[in-house]
Amino acid sequence: MAPPPAVRVPTGRTTELLLLAAAVGVSVLGYVAVGAAIDRGVPAGAGGYGAALGVLALLAHATVRWRAPYADPLLLPIALLLNGIGLVVIYRLDRATPGDQAAPTQLLWSATGVALFVTVLLAVRDHRLLRRYAWISALAALVLLVLPVFFPTVYGAHIWITVGSFSIQPGEFAKVLLAVFFAAYLAAFRDALALTGRRIWRWQLPRGRVLGPVLVVWAVFVGVLVLETDLGTSLLFFGLFVILLYVATARSGWIAIGLLLSAAAAVAVGLLEPHVHGRVEDWLHPTASIEAGRGAGQLAQSLFAFAAGGLLGTGLGRGHSILIGFAAKSDFVLATVGEELGLAGLTALLLLYAVLVGRGFKTGIALRDPFGRLLAIGLAGIVALQVFVVAGGVLDLIPLTGMTMPFLAQGGSSVVTNWVMVALLVRMSDAARRPAVPR
């Protein structure tokens, strides 16, 4: 009797290609809308912008089709669309600052990010190989975080390496390396972490020899970041640690412990560190500068921008969020989206991030190996935490942290790192969705 014919599993590559075409089209339409609002016509660079974005999309798609044919078809289009929207918003803000043109440089960094996306897919044939480099990743991340201490402060924090006109934020790369370390270590000792050690009241803690090394590494990283007054990245790393610890052990108590520790640390640093204390005061009293007769500060201008946008926004190119000042293209770029695209556009943007994070979580749940599961959830968790911290800061829900919106804000280090994380998620989603080979 002949065996039944093999069932062909759809790869989703055609869907991915169509979504990429839609992402490029939406980005080009946004670029044209900015020119039409400001110049009353199609901007001269619209064709070149669309062609560049299209080439990047085709290059990334061809690599996925070749090296990761069963990857999730939504990850790459969402990343490209977010990157394209970011380029449009930065170009719009460039039109209000003729002496500071950031969009061409951001497009170059985006191309570098796509090139690294392709490189990661070609070099990492199996995500489980990254597990071998856990401690090397931890050491490299620590070096990257220590280096900015030897360079001058920028806006009150030691987070940049500046050489002439070139600057880079090494902490962006460190978060991926630290995710690899945490995933590898917790995957190796997940059973020991889940087993009970010493019981304190209602809490059953793991054995110290298992939890000790990872706590020491975490404390070293957070200590360095506190010395650099980079509290946003400290919060991100701490949140990543707690999320992965909870996923590895399935113990909800770690969430409660993490919230208590983070609250205590936030209160202590907010009271003792002047730079952070100033941001807490701005959070509690965003209009204090107006009441004192000094004019609206950045946070107040951000809130005014969101209020002016209303439900549908003023339209691309018709807002005044550039009044925010020097951080309009980086920390407060979300305010431009809220003003010119309104609540509807802002909600759509946040939903894109939610889908990206959700597909990352789905990939982690579908993977069979513990390391891949923790790494996928950790990378998706980084995006979720970063979006929450940035959006909460500019909306005055939490104090500002100085972090950048993934793919959206100006910054080469950020956009390159985000493309690397998407490449790893694509690689792991290919492993999760690939049909099992019968023995």
C-alpha positions in Angstrom: 0.0 0.0 0.0 1.4 3.4 -1.0 2.0 6.0 1.7 -0.3 8.9 1.7 0.9 12.0 -0.1 2.8 14.5 2.0 0.7 17.6 3.0 2.3 20.8 1.8 2.6 23.3 4.7 2.2 26.9 3.5 5.2 29.0 4.3 3.5 32.4 4.2 6.2 34.0 2.0 3.7 35.4 -0.5 1.7 36.9 2.3 4.9 38.5 3.6 5.7 39.9 0.2 2.3 41.5 -0.2 2.5 43.0 3.3 5.9 44.4 2.6 4.6 46.1 -0.5 1.8 47.6 1.6 4.3 48.7 4.2 6.4 50.5 1.5 3.3 52.0 0.0 2.1 53.4 3.3 5.5 54.9 4.1 5.8 56.5 0.7 2.3 58.0 1.0 3.3 59.4 4.4 6.4 61.0 2.8 4.2 62.5 0.0 1.7 63.8 2.5 4.4 65.7 4.4 5.5 67.3 1.1 2.0 68.1 0.1 1.2 69.8 3.4 4.4 71.9 3.5 5.3 72.5 -0.2 1.9 72.0 -1.8 3.3 69.3 -4.0 5.1 65.9 -4.2 8.5 66.2 -2.6 11.5 65.7 -4.9 13.0 62.8 -2.9 9.8 60.7 -2.8 10.9 58.4 -5.6 14.3 57.9 -4.1 12.9 57.2 -0.7 10.4 54.7 -2.0 13.1 53.0 -4.1 15.5 52.7 -1.2 12.8 51.3 1.1 11.7 48.9 -1.6 15.2 47.6 -2.2 15.7 47.0 1.5 12.3 45.2 1.7 13.2 42.9 -1.3 16.6 42.1 0.1 15.3 41.2 3.5 12.4 39.2 2.0 14.7 37.3 -0.4 16.9 36.3 2.5 14.0 35.1 4.6 12.6 33.1 1.6 16.0 31.5 1.2 17.2 30.9 4.7 14.0 30.9 6.9 11.2 29.9 4.6 8.8 28.9 7.4 9.3 32.1 9.4 6.4 34.1 10.8 5.1 36.3 7.8 4.2 39.2 10.0 7.5 40.0 11.8 9.4 41.5 8.8 6.5 43.6 7.4 5.7 45.1 10.8 9.4 46.0 11.4 9.7 47.6 8.0 6.5 49.6 8.4 7.5 50.9 11.8 10.9 51.8 10.4 9.3 53.5 7.4 6.9 55.5 9.7 9.9 56.6 11.8 11.7 57.9 8.7 8.6 59.8 7.6 8.2 61.4 11.1 11.9 62.3 11.2 11.7 63.8 7.7 8.6 65.8 8.8 10.6 67.2 11.8 13.6 67.9 9.5 11.4 70.3 7.5 10.9 72.4 10.7 14.7 72.4 11.5 16.6 73.2 8.2 19.9 73.2 10.0 19.5 69.7 11.4 18.7 67.1 8.8 18.5 63.6 10.4 16.4 61.6 7.9 19.2 60.8 5.4 21.4 59.6 8.3 18.5 57.6 9.7 17.9 56.0 6.3 21.6 55.0 6.2 21.3 53.4 9.6 18.2 51.6 8.6 20.0 50.2 5.6 22.8 49.1 8.0 20.2 47.4 10.2 18.7 45.5 7.3 22.2 44.4 6.3 22.8 43.1 9.8 19.3 41.4 9.6 20.5 39.6 6.5 23.9 38.8 8.1 22.3 37.3 11.2 20.0 35.1 9.2 23.0 33.8 7.1 25.3 33.4 10.1 22.9 31.9 12.7 21.6 28.7 11.1 20.4 27.4 14.4 19.5 29.7 17.3 20.5 27.0 19.8 24.2 27.6 18.9 24.0 31.0 20.7 23.7 29.1 24.0 27.4 28.3 23.8 28.3 31.9 24.1 26.3 32.8 27.2 29.2 34.0 29.4 31.0 35.6 26.5 27.8 37.6 25.8 27.6 38.6 29.5 31.3 39.8 29.4 30.8 41.7 26.1 27.7 43.4 27.4 29.5 44.5 30.6 32.3 46.0 28.5 29.9 47.8 26.3 28.2 49.3 29.3 31.4 50.3 31.1 33.0 52.1 28.0 30.7 55.2 28.1 31.9 56.0 31.7 35.2 57.2 30.1 33.4 59.7 27.8 31.7 63.0 28.6 28.1 63.1 29.8 25.3 63.8 27.3 22.2 65.3 28.8 23.2 64.2 32.3 24.0 60.5 31.5 27.1 58.5 30.6 25.5 56.4 27.9 27.3 57.6 24.7 30.6 56.9 23.1 31.5 60.1 21.1 34.4 60.4 18.7 34.3 63.7 16.8 30.9 63.9 15.1 30.3 60.1 15.4 28.4 58.8 18.4 27.0 55.4 19.4 25.0 54.1 22.4 26.6 50.7 23.3 23.8 49.9 25.8 21.5 49.2 22.9 23.7 46.3 21.8 24.2 45.1 25.4 20.5 44.4 25.9 20.6 41.7 23.2 23.7 40.1 24.6 22.2 40.1 28.1 19.0 38.5 26.8 21.2 35.7 25.4 23.0 35.2 28.7 19.9 35.2 30.8 18.1 32.8 28.5 21.0 30.4 28.4 21.6 30.4 32.2 18.0 30.2 33.2 17.4 27.4 30.6 20.3 25.4 32.1 19.1 25.8 35.7 15.3 26.1 35.3 14.6 22.9 37.2 16.9 23.9 40.1 15.3 27.4 40.2 11.8 25.9 40.3 12.7 23.5 43.2 12.3 24.8 46.6 15.3 25.8 48.7 14.9 27.8 51.8 11.4 28.7 52.9 10.9 32.2 54.3 7.3 32.8 55.5 5.2 32.0 52.5 8.1 32.4 50.0 10.0 29.4 48.8 13.4 30.6 47.4 15.7 28.7 45.1 19.1 27.5 46.4 21.7 30.2 46.7 24.3 28.4 44.6 21.9 28.3 41.6 20.4 31.8 41.9 23.6 33.5 43.2 25.6 33.8 39.9 22.8 35.3 37.9 22.0 37.7 40.7 25.6 38.9 40.8 25.7 39.5 37.1 22.4 41.4 37.2 23.6 43.5 40.2 26.8 44.4 38.4 24.9 45.5 35.3 22.4 47.6 37.3 25.2 49.1 39.4 27.1 50.2 36.3 23.9 51.7 34.8 23.1 53.6 38.1 26.6 55.1 38.1 25.9 56.2 34.5 22.5 57.6 35.6 20.9 55.6 32.8 17.8 54.6 34.7 15.8 53.7 31.7 18.1 51.0 30.6 18.4 49.8 34.2 14.6 49.4 34.4 14.7 47.6 31.1 17.3 45.1 32.2 15.6 44.5 35.5 12.3 44.0 33.8 13.9 41.5 31.4 15.5 39.6 34.3 12.1 39.3 36.1 10.2 38.3 33.0 12.6 35.5 32.1 12.9 34.3 35.7 9.1 34.0 35.8 8.9 32.2 32.5 11.7 29.8 33.5 10.2 28.9 36.9 6.4 29.5 36.4 6.4 31.1 39.9 4.2 34.3 40.0 6.0 35.3 43.2 8.9 36.6 41.2 6.7 39.2 39.6 5.7 40.5 43.1 9.3 40.5 44.3 10.4 42.3 41.1 7.7 45.0 41.5 8.7 45.6 45.1 12.4 45.8 44.4 11.9 48.1 41.4 9.6 50.4 43.4 12.1 50.6 46.3 15.0 51.3 43.9 13.0 53.9 42.0 12.1 55.8 45.2 15.7 55.7 46.5 17.2 56.9 43.2 14.5 59.5 42.7 15.3 61.0 46.0 19.1 60.8 45.9 20.1 61.4 42.3 19.6 65.0 41.2 19.1 64.2 37.5 16.5 61.6 38.2 14.9 63.7 40.9 14.4 66.5 38.4 12.6 64.1 36.1 10.3 63.0 38.9 9.5 66.6 39.7 8.6 67.2 36.1 6.4 64.1 36.1 4.6 65.3 39.2 4.3 68.9 38.1 4.6 69.1 34.2 3.3 72.7 34.1 5.4 74.0 36.9 7.6 76.0 34.5 4.6 77.7 33.0 3.3 78.7 36.4 6.7 80.1 37.2 6.7 82.2 34.1 9.5 80.4 32.3 7.5 79.0 29.5 6.4 75.4 28.8 8.9 72.6 29.3 9.4 69.6 27.1 6.9 67.4 28.9 4.2 70.2 28.9 4.7 70.7 25.2 4.4 67.0 24.6 1.0 67.0 26.4 -0.1 70.0 24.4 0.8 68.2 21.2 -1.3 65.1 22.2 -4.2 67.4 23.1 -4.0 69.3 19.8 -4.1 66.1 17.8 -7.5 65.1 19.0 -9.1 62.0 17.5 -7.8 62.2 13.9 -4.9 64.5 14.2 -3.9 67.7 12.4 -2.4 65.9 9.5 1.2 65.1 8.6 3.2 68.3 8.3 0.6 70.5 10.0 1.5 70.1 13.7 3.8 72.1 16.0 5.5 69.4 18.0 8.9 70.8 17.0 8.3 73.3 19.9 9.3 70.4 22.2 12.9 71.2 21.4 16.1 69.2 21.0 14.5 65.8 21.8 11.5 66.1 19.4 13.1 63.5 17.0 14.3 61.1 19.7 12.7 60.9 23.2 9.5 62.8 22.2 9.0 61.5 18.7 5.7 59.9 19.8 4.3 63.3 20.5 4.5 64.2 16.7 2.6 61.0 15.9 -0.1 61.9 18.5 -0.5 65.4 17.2 -0.4 64.8 13.5 -2.1 61.4 13.3 -4.3 61.8 16.4 -5.5 59.2 18.8 -6.5 56.9 15.8 -3.0 56.9 14.4 -1.4 56.6 17.8 -3.6 53.6 18.6 -2.8 52.0 15.2 1.0 52.4 15.9 0.7 50.9 19.4 -1.3 48.0 17.9 1.6 47.3 15.5 4.0 47.0 18.4 1.4 44.8 20.2 1.2 42.4 17.2 5.1 42.3 17.0 5.4 41.5 20.7 2.5 39.0 20.5 4.1 37.1 17.5 7.4 37.0 19.5 5.6 35.5 22.5 3.8 33.0 20.2 7.2 32.0 18.7 8.6 31.4 22.2 5.6 29.3 23.2 5.8 27.2 20.1 9.6 26.4 20.4 10.4 23.1 22.1 13.9 23.9 23.5 13.9 26.0 26.7 16.7 28.3 25.5 14.8 29.3 22.4 11.6 29.8 24.3 13.3 32.1 26.9 15.3 34.0 24.2 12.2 34.7 22.0 10.1 35.8 25.0 13.0 37.9 26.3 13.5 39.7 22.9 9.8 40.4 22.6 9.7 41.5 26.2 12.4 44.0 25.5 10.3 45.6 22.8 7.2 45.6 25.1 9.1 47.2 28.0 10.7 49.8 25.9 7.4 50.9 24.3 5.7 51.0 27.7 8.5 53.1 29.3 8.7 55.6 26.4 5.0 55.9 25.8 4.4 56.2 29.5 7.0 58.9 29.9 5.8 61.2 27.1 2.2 60.8 28.2 3.2 61.7 31.8 2.1 58.3 33.2 5.6 57.6 34.6 8.8 59.7 34.8 10.8 60.2 31.7 13.7 57.8 31.2 15.5 59.0 28.1 14.9 55.8 26.1 14.0 55.7 22.4 10.9 54.3 20.7 11.9 51.1 18.8 12.3 51.7 15.0 10.5 55.1 15.4 13.0 57.5 17.0 16.2 59.0 15.7 19.2 56.9 16.6 21.4 54.5 14.7 22.3 52.3 17.6 18.6 51.7 18.4 17.4 50.9 14.9 20.3 48.6 14.2 19.8 46.7 17.4 16.0 46.4 16.7 16.7 44.8 13.3 19.1 42.3 14.9 16.4 41.3 17.4 13.8 40.9 14.6 16.3 38.7 12.7 16.7 36.5 15.7 12.9 36.3 16.1 12.6 35.4 12.4 15.2 32.6 12.8 13.4 31.2 15.8 10.0 31.5 14.3 11.3 29.5 11.3 12.3 26.7 13.7 9.0 26.9 15.5 6.8 26.7 12.4 8.9 24.3 10.4 7.1 20.9 9.9 8.6 18.0 11.7 10.6 15.7 9.6 9.3 12.1 9.9 11.8 9.5 11.1 
